[in-house]
């Protein structure tokens, strides 16, 4: 059961990003200038940051947008580290 929860916490933001991309493809096209490479890499490595980028980049990144992006990067890196630590703790 614990393994399933760890897997879900790592997969949920990625699923949300993919569903958001399917739901609002126009926003994603504007945020990434029509490229599909950066969104895919973002969903794989930094899903929350990618979602926040789509939300703030459509009108240009200014002011508090950098704060939101910084918080998203911090949360992404923290969740990746937490999941890695749980995997290491379980295997020991």
N, C-alpha and C positions, 0 to 999 in steps of 0.2 A: 504494500500500500504506500509506503514512504517513497519508494522508487517511482511510483506513478505520479505522486504529487510533485516530485522534483522534475520529472519529465514535463508535466503540465505547466509548471511555472516557467520553464524555459521555452515552451512552445506557444503559449497563449499570446504573447505580444506579436510574434511572427504571424500567427493566424489572424489576429486583429488587423495587422498591417496589410496582409493580402486581401482580406475582405474589404478594407477601406479602399484599397487600390481598385478593386473590382466595382465598388459602389460609386466612387467618384474619380474616374480615370482622368477627367479634365484637369482637376487640381494637381494630380501627379505629373501630368504632361507639362503644366506650367511651372511647377516647382523644379523639375529636372530638365527643362527645355527639350522635352520629347524623348530623352534618352531612357532606355530601359535597364542599362547596365548598373547605374548608380542606385536606383531603387532596389534592385535585386541584391546587390552587395549590402546595402543598408539593412534590408530585412534580415539577411543572414547574420550580420555581425552586430548591428546597433538598431534594433527594431523601434524602440521608443524614440530615439533621436531622429530616425527617418520619418516617423509619424509627425513629430513636432516640426521638423523641417518643412513638411508639406503644408502644415497649418500656418507657419509664419512666412514662408518664402513666396507665397503667391502675391503678396503686396510689398515685397522687399523687406529685408532683414534690417531692422533699426531698433535702437533703444533697448527696451526690455526683452525683445526677441532673443538677444544674446543670453540673457539670464535664463530664459526657458530652455534654450538649446544646451546651455551648460548644465542645468539640472537634469535634462534628459540624458546627456552623456554620462553624468555621474551615476544616475540610476541604472543605465545600461551596463556600465563597467562594474558597478556594485553587484548587480544581479548575476552577471557572468562569473564574477569572483566567488560569490556565495554558492552558486551551483557547482563550481569546480571544487570548492572546499568541501561541500557535502559529498561529492563523488569520492574525493580522497579520503575522507573520514570513514565512509562506508567500506572502502576497499582495504583499509588498514586493519 
